[in-house]
Amino acid sequence: MTQIDKLAWLAIRDRRLLCVRSHGKTLFYIPGGKRDPGESDQAALLREITEELTVRLAPASLRLAGDFEAQADGKQAGVRVRLRCFFGEGEGTPTPAAEIAELAWLTSQDSHRLSPSAALVMAWLRQQDLID
């Protein structure tokens, strides 16, 4: 089994989760990305969110929400993605940049629009009564 490790930022506003869609993709995912070699979780997440959304996360505000694992979107069966998700405060208005084509503030009613891993996180956030 192959595993892809990613970091993700859980931004919630008005009981909706910020999700993004990359160019050429149909499903939304939670913003974030992969670590560069030798990069810490925190440094990678700060860099990825700045690159993707032009938002600066406050390092001291980051707190681990949990790890979530599911089938990787668009990959062959058995390729899994593990999301290490963090809550944190961002400075600036999220704006699509780099590979991001679109962003949306979604609720659990939108789970059909999400990648398998994002849908799993969305279900957990709903169970925690953080989103609608």
C-alpha positions as CSV (number, residue, x, y, z in Angstrom):
1,M,0.0,0.0,0.0
2,T,1.2,3.5,-0.9
3,Q,0.5,6.4,1.4
4,I,0.6,10.1,0.6
5,D,1.2,12.3,3.6
6,K,-0.3,15.8,3.5
7,L,-1.0,18.6,5.9
8,A,-4.3,20.5,5.9
9,W,-5.7,23.7,7.4
10,L,-9.2,23.6,8.8
11,A,-10.6,27.1,8.4
12,I,-14.2,27.4,9.6
13,R,-16.4,30.5,9.1
14,D,-20.1,30.7,9.8
15,R,-20.1,26.9,10.4
16,R,-18.7,26.2,6.9
17,L,-15.3,24.7,6.0
18,L,-13.0,26.3,3.5
19,C,-12.3,23.9,0.6
20,V,-10.4,24.3,-2.6
21,R,-10.4,22.8,-6.1
22,S,-7.2,22.5,-8.2
23,H,-7.1,23.3,-11.9
24,G,-8.1,20.2,-13.8
25,K,-9.9,18.5,-10.9
26,T,-13.6,18.2,-10.2
27,L,-13.6,17.5,-6.4
28,F,-12.7,19.9,-3.6
29,Y,-10.2,19.2,-0.9
30,I,-9.0,20.8,2.2
31,P,-6.2,23.4,1.6
32,G,-2.6,22.4,2.4
33,G,0.0,20.1,0.9
34,K,3.1,18.0,1.2
35,R,6.2,18.7,3.3
36,D,9.5,19.5,1.5
37,P,12.4,17.3,2.6
38,G,13.4,18.3,6.2
39,E,10.5,20.6,6.7
40,S,8.4,20.4,9.9
41,D,4.6,20.1,9.8
42,Q,4.2,23.7,10.9
43,A,6.6,25.1,8.4
44,A,5.1,23.1,5.5
45,L,1.6,24.1,6.4
46,L,2.5,27.8,6.7
47,R,4.2,27.7,3.3
48,E,1.5,25.8,1.5
49,I,-1.3,28.0,2.7
50,T,0.6,31.1,1.8
51,E,1.3,29.7,-1.7
52,E,-2.3,28.4,-2.3
53,L,-4.4,31.0,-0.7
54,T,-2.2,34.1,0.0
55,V,-3.1,33.8,3.7
56,R,-0.5,34.0,6.5
57,L,-1.2,31.5,9.3
58,A,-0.2,32.6,12.8
59,P,2.3,29.8,13.9
60,A,1.3,30.1,17.6
61,S,-2.3,29.6,16.7
62,L,-1.8,26.1,15.1
63,R,-3.3,23.2,17.0
64,L,-3.6,19.6,15.8
65,A,-7.1,18.5,15.0
66,G,-6.2,14.9,14.1
67,D,-5.0,12.5,11.4
68,F,-7.5,11.2,8.8
69,E,-6.8,8.5,6.1
70,A,-8.8,7.6,3.0
71,Q,-8.4,6.5,-0.6
72,A,-6.5,9.2,-2.6
73,D,-8.6,11.0,-5.2
74,G,-7.6,10.2,-8.7
75,K,-5.1,7.4,-7.8
76,Q,-5.3,3.7,-8.2
77,A,-7.0,1.6,-5.6
78,G,-4.9,1.1,-2.5
79,V,-3.2,4.5,-2.7
80,R,-4.1,6.2,0.5
81,V,-3.8,9.8,1.6
82,R,-3.2,10.7,5.3
83,L,-4.2,14.2,6.2
84,R,-2.7,15.7,9.4
85,C,-5.2,18.5,10.0
86,F,-4.6,21.7,12.0
87,F,-6.9,24.5,13.2
88,G,-5.2,27.9,13.1
89,E,-5.8,31.6,12.6
90,G,-5.1,33.2,9.3
91,E,-4.4,36.7,8.3
92,G,-5.7,37.9,5.0
93,T,-8.6,37.0,2.7
94,P,-8.3,33.5,1.1
95,T,-7.7,34.0,-2.6
96,P,-7.0,31.2,-5.1
97,A,-3.3,31.2,-6.1
98,A,-0.8,28.7,-7.6
99,E,-2.7,25.5,-8.6
100,I,-6.0,26.5,-6.9
101,A,-8.8,27.2,-9.4
102,E,-11.6,27.8,-7.0
103,L,-12.4,28.0,-3.3
104,A,-15.7,27.5,-1.5
105,W,-17.1,27.5,2.0
106,L,-18.9,24.2,2.3
107,T,-21.1,22.3,4.8
108,S,-21.7,18.6,5.3
109,Q,-24.5,18.8,2.7
110,D,-21.7,19.3,0.1
111,S,-19.8,16.1,0.9
112,H,-20.6,14.7,-2.6
113,R,-18.3,17.5,-3.9
114,L,-15.3,16.5,-1.8
115,S,-12.4,14.1,-2.2
116,P,-12.7,11.0,0.0
117,S,-10.3,12.3,2.6
118,A,-12.0,15.8,2.7
119,A,-15.4,14.1,3.1
120,L,-14.0,12.1,6.1
121,V,-12.8,15.3,7.8
122,M,-16.1,17.0,7.0
123,A,-18.0,14.2,8.7
124,W,-15.7,14.4,11.8
125,L,-16.2,18.2,12.0
126,R,-20.0,17.7,11.8
127,Q,-19.8,15.1,14.6
128,Q,-17.9,17.7,16.7
129,D,-20.7,20.2,15.9
130,L,-18.3,22.7,14.3
131,I,-20.0,22.8,10.9
132,D,-23.5,22.4,9.6
